[in-house]
Amino acid sequence: MENNSSLTVGEIVAKNFKISSIFSKYGIDFCCGGDKTLGEVCKEQSIDITKLQKELDEAAQDKGDNIDFNSWSLKLLTDYIEETYHTYIKKNAPLILQYLGKIKEVHGEHHPELSKIFGLFSQSAMDLSMHLQKEERILFPLIRELSKAEKTGILPEEGHCGTIQNPIAVMKAEHEIEGERFRKVSELSDNYTVPTDGCNTYHAAYKLLEEFERKLHEHIHLENNILFPKAIELEKSFC
């Protein structure tokens, strides 16, 4: 049995991405809260660490199709995040807004929480749109330049120590805001539980909303726990 109690949950998921599903089942935040150790999280949330450790060990033994994102180059990881998660958000946020608007109009009288959920997701969709633009126009080009410099040994002319840490700090702060916002959405929706009088659109909206949160957690994890630390470490190696 591997003792993970002193490792952060972000480090554990970075070693084996499939473990993220186990943490999600236990309500453990491995993205925005990924800097807490497993021991700390279990103590805070009154989780039986022995039982959880057993499940983690079983998942670790299942080699399956686990992707070792830690072994990827910065450029490959950046391209993957943009093509996979940025594309997903841009495609699905408008659709979820449309569905939430419909069920709020039809069911809002009996389910007042829908108005709050709609408001939270509307703000999230708007903020994420700006967030993605900042990553695509500012941060990701800097990371790709660092990745290129790693191969050539030549830093870009505008490069100097510490530059990349500023936009990374901004992105991480915005990640925290989204993490808190979706904790509220999950709570208001009773973990995306459709009420007995919910229609097909209600089911579709909550299913998509739950998937959106899961994808967002994956997205933030890859950046906070793998991409950003590797980019900062690489930049420091040039200074």
N, C-alpha and C positions, 0 to 999 in steps of 0.2 A: 504494500500500500504506500503510495507516494504521499508524503505529508505536505499538503498545500496551504496549511493554516497561516504560514508566514508570507505567502505570496499574495500579491494583490489580485483581485478578481480579473482586472484587465490583463495582467500577465498570464493568468491561467487560460483565459480565452484566446489570447494571442498565440499560445502554444498549441491549442486545439480548438478550432473555431466551432466544432460541433457541440462543445460543452455549453455554448451560449443558450441552447434550448433548455438545458437543465437549470441554468441560472434564471431564465425567464419563468420557468415553472415555479420556482421558489420566490419569485418577485425580487430577485437580486439584480441591482443595476450595475451592469458590467461596462457601460459606456461612460456616462457622465460621472458615475460613482466608482469608476474602475480603479481609482487610486487607493481604495481601502483594501486591507488584507481580508482574506477569507475568514480568519478568526474573528476580526472586528465585526464583519457583516453578520456572521452567525450569532454573535453575542448581542448585537443591536436588534436583530430581527427574531431572536429566540428560535433559531433554527438548530436542529440536531446535527452538529457537524459530523458526527460519526456516520449517520445515515447519508448525509450529503456526500461525504468523502467516498463512500461505497459506490454511489451512483457515478461520481466523477471517475473513479478507477475503472468501472465497467465501460464507460464511454471512451476512456483512453485506450483500452484494449481493443476496441472496435476501430480498426484502421480505416475501413470504408473509403469514402471519397473526401477525406479531410484535406482542405487546401492549406498549405503552409505559407500563409501570407508573409510571415517573417522572413522567408527566404527570397521574396521578390525584390527586385530593384525598385528604387523610388519612382522612377518613371513608369514602370509597369503598374505599380500599385496606384499611382495617381491617375493613370489612364483608366484603370479598372473602376475606381471609385466614380470618376466622372461619367464613364459610359454606362455603368450599372445603376448607381444610386442617384446621380443627378438626373439621368434620363427618366428613372422611375418617378421621382418627385414631380418633375415637369409634366409628365403624362397623367399621373393619378390625382394630384392635388385638385385640379379643376373638376374632375369627375366626382370626387368625394364631396366637394363643396356643393355641387349640384344635387347630389343625393341627400345631403344633410339639410339643404334648403327645402327640399320637397317634404321630408318627414317632419321638419319643424313646422311647416305650414299646415300639414294634415294632422299631426299628433301633438303639436306643441301645447294645446290647451290642457291635455291630460298628462303630459310629460314635459313640464317646464324646464327640466334639465337640458332639453334639446337646444333651447335658445342659447344657453351658456356654452354647450359643446360647439355649436355652430360659430359662436363668437370667438372661442379659443382657436378653432381650426382655421377660421378666416384670417386671424392674425398670424397664425403659424405659416399658412400658405404665402402670405405677403412677405413675412420676415425671411422665410426660407428662400424665396425668389431672389431677394437681395443678397442673402448669404451665399448662394450658389454663384452669383455673379462675382462676388469678391474673391471666392476661391478660384474661379475660372480665369479671372482677369488679373489677379494680383498674386495670390499665394501659390497656386499650382505652377504658373510659369517660373516662379522663383525656385520651386522644388525641382522642376525639370532642368533648370540651369545648373543647379547643384549636382544633379545626377549626371549631367553631361560633363561637368567639371571633374567629377570623380574619375571619369574615364580618361580625360585629356590632361588633367592636372593643372588646367588653366581656369582660374576663376573669372566670371564675367566682370567687365570693367566696373560696373556699379556695385559689385559685391563687396561687403566688408562685414566684420564680425558683428553678430547680433541682429542683423537686419531681419532675418526670417522669424525671429522670436516674437517680434511685434505683431505681425498679422496672425501668427499662430495663437497668441494670447487673446486676440479679438475673436477668432473663430471658436476657441474653447469656451469663452464667456457666452457666446451665442448658443453654443451647444447646451450649456447649463440651463439657459432660458427655455430652450425647446424641451429638454428633459423634464423640467418642472411643469411646463405647460401640458405635456402628455400625461404626466402623473395625475393632473387634475382631470383631464379628459377620461382617463381610465377609471378614476374614482366616480365621476359623475355618471358614467355609463355602466357602473357595476361590472367592470372588467368586460365591457362590450357584450353584455347580456341583453338580448332583445326581449322586451316585455311580451306578455301573452297576446296583447292586441296589436303587436307589430306586424306590418305588412311586408311584402316581398322586398320593397325598396328599403325598409327599415333593416331587414336582414342583410341586404347587399351593402348598405352604408356602414353598418357596424363591422362587417367582415372586412371591407376595404380599409376602414379606419384602424382596425386591429393589425392588419397586415402592414399598413403604413407605419405604425409605431414600431413594429418589429424591424422593418427595413431601416428606419431611422436609427434605431439602436445599433444595428450592424454597421451602418454608415459611420456613426459617431465613434464606435469602437475602433474601426479600422484607422480612423484619423487620430483620435486621442491616444490610443495605446500602441500603435505601430508606426503610422506614417509620420506624425509630428515628432515623436522622440528620435526616430532615425534621421529625419531631416536636420534637427537641431544638433545631433551628434556629428553628422557629416559636416555641417557648417563649422563647428568648433574645430574639426580636424584640419581645417584650412587656416585657422587663426594662430 
